Amino acid sequence: MKRSLGVCYYPEHWPEARWSEDAARMRDLGLTWVRIGEFAWGLLEPAPGDYRWDWLDRAVDVLTGAGLSVVMGTPSATPPRWMLDRHPDMLARDDRGRPRKFGSRRHYCFSHAGYREDAAHMAGLMARRYGDRVAAWQTDNEYGCHDTVLSWSDAARDAFRDWLRARYGGIDALNAAWGNIFWSMGYRDFDEIELPNMTVTEPNPAHALAFRRFSSDQVLRWNRAQVAAIRGHSNAPISHNYMGRVLEFDHFALARDMEIATWDSYPLGFLLDRVPQAERDAYLCQGDPDFQAFHHDLYRAVGQGRWWVMEQQPGPVNWAPWNPAPLPGMVRLWSWEAFAHGAEAVCWFRWRQFGQAQEQQHAGLLRPDGSDAPGLAEAAQVAAEIAQAPDVVAAKAPVALIFDYASQWAWEVQPQGAGFDHFGLAFTIYRALRELGLSIDILPPDTSDLSGYAMVLVPALLTLEEPLRGAITRAEGLVVTGPRTDLKTPELSVPEGLGPDLPGLPTRCTMVETFPPDRPRPLRGGGVLTLWLEHHETEAEIVERVEDGTPALIRQGNRAHLCGWADRIGMRRILGALARGQGLDVLDLPEGLRIRDTGTERFVFNYASEARRFGEHDLPAAGMLRLPQP
């Protein structure tokens, strides 16, 4: 598939006389796509029913007339001020019951039926008008950004009660599933159930997990209304732009209603905002070597193979605690890394820096005066390179990693030890595999086929359910579960016979202990276990032990279980040994060097701030190589 480039553009921010000049420059740069419209509701409908389509008509004409393909965003992330007069109760509320206010964005509650209907109506009007003139759609903008999935409003409470009725059928079934006999928490009717906030101590974990599942379903319901409205008038593919480490709703489930998954990649902003401190210093101007790649692989799975970067950082951003400029070469490297992981398109945010309001310090490809910003030259270089280079050929990776949003919610609700986090553990494993020079496919928790993978990692899944359980049973490669996999029921209870119930691996966990990060447990082979350790009674072979003799890794045939959270040294050593045993080509990569293998090529990326050597090749800082597949 041909790779392409694009940009995010806001014609409403600039004099109309400038639009044709901008469009021509985009085309001449080698761009194909331009995303518009996603924040423009206030201009499209400045008063209820007063529609002003003329300016957007002309903008679409100018852009498509220059040969650009338009991605039209629905503007529901930024409802106009008059919408609050129509729906005073549409505002989301935080966990203390305080309403979010107008004056920014994403202030609506996903459970508010009135605003959901108005947003879908606007999406339908746009699709009716532009359905045959645009090449793709984006619903809303960055669901979950700014902690906006969980809402503690009256609308959410009422919708939650209806959701519980549908899930459990009767109140007795709910009481039994939640264990409400404990602390006299039983209910007589669904209307007695409140949202799980502002309790004296922690709420019932089953109650809290049900609310997290409900909240995710509300995002799906919200998005589905807009998708249906668009589909009534347009055959163009539909997408949503997800974010990095935003985990409050199930992206796999949402994406099944659309054709393309996209995400917004901000390597430096995420490094300083969402990556642990220990990983920051060496990569301040490059971004974490694995954070972007993890999300590329995640959203390739979310989009079932079709995915884009909808927003790629071209310079300093404005929203992180600190906002350095990228090391020269990184804008090019980030773009090529996305293509190496299978992206169809990379779009930079934004075309021209806007000199007012909240994002006035956010760099674009152009400065506010229209002069070239540093990222423009690298964007031009990428455009020239993809025009001459062969297409990237997709291929199945040798290693798979299962990722599950519901398990993230479960361990946030009941961490047992401060800091236990499904994403964090999955990312620790992913980083270790990347440091070993391996390419990885990320798969959803309902995967039914693991054939073709030499090794599959299944970390911290709440419960092994079908079809994944059947896929593990049938898998011919090595399947490594744990830690914390299958230790609870879907209602967050301890199974009657204890857990885990692992296909082909006879073992049960008799006790779990957690410990502070400054008191890790050394492993006999090197490295430590941090935070989490399960004690197992097992008939399987004990491959690794803690210094005191406690089993750390158990194995029987092609099934293994990791009993604790190994640190970076321990995880790399353990996974390296397992991968070599499966016949995989494991490398000892220098710090900062990463590899992505495709069907025909090997891409090598240097995230280090100094030169690195790979075989016979020298890579400068922010350098990359395209080599034949070894």
N, C-alpha and C positions, 0 to 999 in steps of 0.2 A: 504494500500500500504506500502511495506517495505521502511523504511528510510535508507539512505546510506550517506557515507562521502567521501570526496575527497580532492584534493589539486591541486594547480596550479604549474606547473613545467616547467623549461626552460632547456632542455638537452643541448642546444647550449652554455649555460654558463659554463658548467663543462666538465672536461676530460671524454672522452667516457668510460674509464675504471671504472668510478664511477657510471654509469647509472644503472648497474645491482644491485649494492649495494643499491642505492637509491630505486629502484623499490621493492626490497625485503623488505626493511624497511617499505615502504608504505603499502605493503600487510600485513606484520606482525602487523602493527599498527591497521589494520582493515579498511583501506581505500578501496574504490571501484573504484573511478573515478580519473582521472588525466587529466587536461587540458593542452594542449601544442599548440605551433605553431603560436599564434596570433600576435607575433612581429617579425617573422623570415623571412620576405620577402628578406631582403638584403643577407641572406645566401642561400635562396632557388634559387634566381636569381641574382647573384652578378653583372651581366652585361645583357643587353637586350638579351633574348633568350638563355642565358647560364644557364640552369637549373641544380641544384645540389640536387637531391632528395636522394642521397645515405645515408647521415647522418640521415635524417628524417625517411627513411625506417628502418634503424637500431634501431632508438629510439622507433618507434612504435612496432617493433618486441620485443625489450627488455621489454617494459611496458606491452604489451598484453601477452607476454610469462610468466610474473610474475602473471598473473591473473587479471590485472587491465583493466578497460574499459576506452578508450581514448575519450575525447572531443577535437575535432580538431578545432582550431580557424583559421579563414581566416585572413591574415596579412595586410589588407588594411589600418589599422590605422597608419602603419609605412612604407609608401612607401620608397624605396631606393633612394639615392641621384640622380641616373641617371634618375629617372622618371621626375625630374624637367627639364632635358635637352630635354626630349621628349615633355613635356607639361609645358612650362615656365609660362603659365597663369593658372595653376591648383591651385595655392595658394589661400586660403581664404583671404579676406580683412576685417579689422575691420571697425567700423562705421565712421572712419576718412579717409578711403580709403587706409590705410597702409597695405601692404601684410604681412601675417604671414611668418616666415622664416623657413628653414630647420634647424634641430639640436635638435628637440624634437619629438613630435608626433602630430597627428590629425591636420596637417597643410593644408589639402586639402579642396577644396570647393565642397560641395555636388552637386552643379549645373554643375560641369565640366563634360561634356559628355565623353570626351576622357579618363579621369582617371576612371570614373565610368565603362566604358567598359573594361579597363585594369584590374580593380579590380575584376570584374565579371569573366573575362577570367582566372585569377589566381585561383579564387574560383572553377571554373569548372575543371581546371587542377588538383587541389588537390582532388576534389570529384572523378574524374576519377581514380586517383591513390589509394586513401584511402577509397573510398566509402563503400567497403565491409570489411574494417578492423577497422573502428572506430564505436563507439556506439552512438555518438551525435556530433553535429556541433554548433559552435558559429560564427556568422557573426561579423567581425570587432571587435571593443572593445570600450565600453562605449561611444556610440553616445552622443554628447552634452557636454562631459567633457571638461573643459577649455574654455567654452563659444564658441563653435565651430559650432553651428547650423546656426546662422545668419551670412551670408557672404555678403559683399557689393562689390562684384567683378563684372566685366563686364559679366562674364558667368551667374551670378545670375540675373543681370539686364535683360539680353536678355531672360532668362528662365522665369523671372517674367512677362515680357510682354506677352509671349506666354500663360502663366497660366491665366492672366487676360482676354485675348481673349477668352479662352475656358470657363471661368467662366461667363463672362458678355455678350458675343456675339457681342455686338456693343459698340462703345465709348459713345453713348448717354445714354445707359443703365448704364454704369459705372458712368458717370457724375451725373446721377439722384440718383443712389444708394449711392454715396459718399457725396452728397450735395455740389458738386463743384461750385454751383452758389455763395457760400460764398467765399469772398476774391478773386474773379475772378480766381478760380483754375481750370476752365474747360479745357479739352483737346480736340484737334481735331482728334487725332490718338493715338493708343496705343504706337507707337514708341516715342511719346513725354514724356511718363511717366518714371520718374527716380525712383530710390530706395528712401525710405523716411528717408534720413539721410542728415546731414549738412545743414538743413534749418535754417533760421534766428531764428524763434521760433518753437514751436512744429508743426510737420506736421499734415495734416488732419488725425484724428484718424481712419477713415475708411480705408485710404490708409495704415497706419501703421499696422492695424489689418489684412488687406489682405496680406501684406508682411509676417506677422507671420504665417498665414495659409499656404501660399505658401512655406515658409521655412520648415514647418513641412512636407508638401507633398514631398519636395525634399528628405528628409531623407527616407520617405517611398519608393520613386522611387529608390533611391540608394540601399537600403536594398533588395528590391524586385528583383533587377538584380542579386544579389549574391544568393538569395534563389533559383531563377530559375536555375541558373548555377549548384548549388549543387544538386537540385532535378533531374536534367538530368542524374545523375550518382549514386545517393545514396538514400536509403530509410530511413536512420537514421534521428531521429528528429532533428530539427534546433531550435536554441535559439539565443537570444542576451542578453548581460549583461548590464542592465540599472544601473543607479546611484541614490543615494539619493538626493532628491530635485533638480533634473535636469528636467526642465519643458518646454523646448523650442520646443519639438515636441510631438505629440500625441502617447503615448505609447500604448494605446488601439488599435489604428488603425494599428500601425506597427506590433503588436503581432498577428494580425489576419492572417498574412502570415506564421506564424511559430507554432510549437507545444508546446514549453516550454518558459516561461518567467523566466529570472534569474536576480538577482541584486547583486550589490557589497556593502556589509555591513561593514562600518567602524565606529562603535559607538563612539569612542573617537575622531577620526578625524572629524566626522560630528558635534559632540557636540561643538567643538571649531571653526568650520568653517561655520556651517549652522543653528545653534540653537541660539535663542536670549540670550544675556548675562545673563539675570535674571535667566535662568535655568541651568547655568553652574556650579556654585561653589560647589553644593552638590554632583555633579555627575562627577567630573573631571576624575575619574578613572573607572567609570562604564558606561558612556554614558547616554543620555537622556532616561528616562523610557518609552517613547512613540514613539520616532522617528523611531526606528527599527521596532516596531510593526506596526506602520502606513504603512511603506513600505512593510512589509510582507503581510498585508491585501490588499494593493494596487496591488502588483504584483501577488497575487493570483487571483485577478480580471482580471488583464492584461493578464495573461496566461490562463484564463478561467478554473482555477482549478489546472493547472500544473505549478509549479514554484519551483525554487531552489535559494539558496544563492550560487552564483558562486565564490565570493571572501568574505571570513570572516576574519576580523582582528584577528591575533593571538598574537599581542604584539604592541609596539609603531610603529606608522607610521612615515612618513618623511615629509608630505606635509601640515599639519595643522600649524597654527601659533605657537602652542606648542604641544608637542607629549609625553604625559605621558604614563606610562605603565599601563595595566589593573590591577584592583584590583584582587588578587587571587580568582579564581572561576568564573570570568566573561566570560572567553572564553567558559567554559562549559555552563554557563547560556545563553549566546547569541545563542549558538548552539541549545539548547533545546527549547528556545523560538521560534526559526524558525520552529522547528518540531511541536510545539504546534499550530502554525498558519498554518500548512499544507504543509511545505516544503517537497519535495521528497528527496532532497540532500542538504548538507552543505559542501562546499569546502573551505579550508583555503588558503589564499594568504600570503605567498607562502611556498613551501617546504623548501628551503634553502635561507637564506639571501645572497644577492649578494654584494660583497665588492667594487663595482665600480659604477660610473655613477650616475644618478639622484636619484635612489632609494636605495642607499647603506645603508642608515640608517633605511630602512623599515624592520622590524623584520619578520622572518619566523618561521616555526616550528623548524628549525635547524639554528644554527649560521653559519657564513661563513666557519668555519673550520669543520662543520659537527657535532659538539656537540649539545646536546639537548638544545633548548631554552625553557623558562618557559611554553610556550603554548603547547608544545608537550605532557606533562603529562596530561593536561586537555583534549587534543584531544584523547589521549588513554583512558581516563576515559569515555568520551562520546561514543567512539567506543565499549567499553565493556558494557556500559549501554544499548545502542540500540540493541546489540546482545541478551540481556536477557529480555528487556522490551517488553510489548505488543505494537503492532502498534498503532499509533495515529489514531483515527476514526474521520473523518471530519463530521461537522454538520453545518447547517445554523445558523448564529447568530441571536439574537432577534432584533438587531438594524442594520440599514443600513445607509450609508453615501454616497451621490453622489459626485463624484469628476470629474472635467472637465478641460482638458488642455486648451481648447479654451477660457474658462472664465479667466484662469490665464493670457493668453496673452492680453485679453481685458482690464483687470484691470491694467496690467503693462503699456499698452498704455494710458489709461485714468483713473488714480487712483482717481482723484477728491480730495483725501486727501493723503498726503505723507504716504506711508506705507500700503495702502489698498492692500490686496494680497489674492487671492483665496486660495492658499495653506495655508497661515497663519491662515485664518479664519477656514478652514476645520480642520487644526491641533488643533486649540484651542477647537473646538467642540469635536474632537476625544479624546483629552487629558481629557476633562471633563467627557466624557462617561467612559473612562478607570479608572479614579479616583473613579467613582461610581461602579466599579466592573463589568462593562458590556463588553461583547464581541461584535465586530463590523464586518460587512461585508462592504467593499468599493465596489461601483458599478459604471459603466460607465454612461455617460449622455444619452445614447440611450437605457437604460434599459427599457424593455417592461413589466416586471412583478415584482410587489412589494408584491405579496401575501406571507403570512407567517411571515412578519415582524411586530412586535408590534409598532415600531417607525422608521420613515425614516427622515433623515435630508438632506435638499437640500439647501446648503448655497451658495449664490453669484453666481448663474448660470446666464450667460449673457442673455439667452433666454430659456424659456421652450418650447421645440419643441417635435413633435411626434418622437418616441413612448412614451417618458417619460411622456408627458402630459396625454396621455391616461392611463398610468400605475398609475399616481397619482389619476386620476378620479376614477379608479376601486379599489384603495387600501382600505382595511378594517382597517388597522392600522392608527395610528396618523402620519400625514405628516407635518413636520415643515419646512417651506421655509424661505428664507431670512437670513441675510439682503442682499440687492442688487440683489435678484433673480428676473428675468424677468422684469427688468426696462429698457432694451434696446432691439432694434431689432438686428438681426444677423449682420447688417452693422454698429452697434454701434450708432444708432440714437434713440432719444426718441420716443416711439410709439405715434401715433396721439391722441389716447384717454388716454394717460398716462398709466402707468403700476403700479403694476404688474397685469397680467391677471391670477389669481390663481384659479384653479379648486375648487369650493365649498367654496370660501372665498371672500365675496364681500368687496373689499377695493381698494383704489387707492392712490398712493403716490403723494402728491402735492408739496413737496419740500424735498430736501436732504441737510443736512449740515454736514460738517466735522470739526473737531477741534483737536488741538494739543494733544499729549498723556499726557501732564501735566495739561490738563484742561478737565478731564472726566466729564460725567454727572451722578450724583448719582441716583441709582434706589431706589424706596421706600422700596422694600423688602430686600435690601442688595446687595452690589457690585455696579459696575458702568458700563455705556456704554462708550467705548473709540473709538475715531476716527470717527465713522459713526452713523448718526441718520436720519431715514426717518420720515417725517411727513405724517400721513395717515388720509384720510377721510374714515370712515369705518362704516358699519352696524354691524360688528362682535363684540363679547364681548371683552372688554379690560381687559386682565388678569394681565398685569404688566404695571406700569407707571414710567416714570422718575419723579424726585422730583417735577418738575414744572407742572406735569400733562400730559405731552406728552405721547401718547401710546408707549409702548416698546414691548409688546407682545399681539397680538390679536388672537382670536380663534373663530371658529364656528364649532361645532361638532368635527370631527376628522381632521380638517385642522387648522393649526396655522401658524403665520408669526412673526418672530423676527425682529423688526424694527431697531435694532442697534447691534453693535459688543460688546457683554458683555465681561467683563474681566473674569479672571479665577474663582473668587469667584461667580460672578453673573451667569456665564455660568453653573457652577456646581450646583448651587441652582436651577436655572430655569429648566435645563434638568433633574435634580433629581426629581423635582416635577412632570414633565411631564411623566417620566418613571414610577414613582410609580402609577400615574393615569392609566397607561396602564397595571398595574399588574406585572411589572418587579421587580425582586429581586435586590433592590439597596443597596449597601454596603457603609459604610463609611471607606474606606481603609486608613491605616496609610500612611504617606508620603513615597514614594519609593516602595510600595507594589503594584503589578499588577496581574491580573487574566486573564487567557484564558480558556474558556470552550470549550471542544470538545464533540463529540458524547457520550463518555463514562466517561470522566475524567475532573477534574478541575486542571489546572496547576497554581501554585502560584509562582511568582518570586519576589525576594527582590533586588531591585536596590539600596537600601540605603547602606551607608558605615558602618552601625551598625545593630545589630540584630533587628528583628521585630517579633511581635506575630500575628498569624492569627488563631483565634479560640483557640483551645487547642494546637496549634503547635508553636514552636519557630523556626524561620528561621534565620540562621546566615547571615551576610553580604554576598551578592552574592549567597545566598542559594535559593533552589527551592524545591517545593513539587509537587508530583502527587497524587491527592486525587480522590476518587470516585465522580462522578457527583452528586451534592446535589439534 
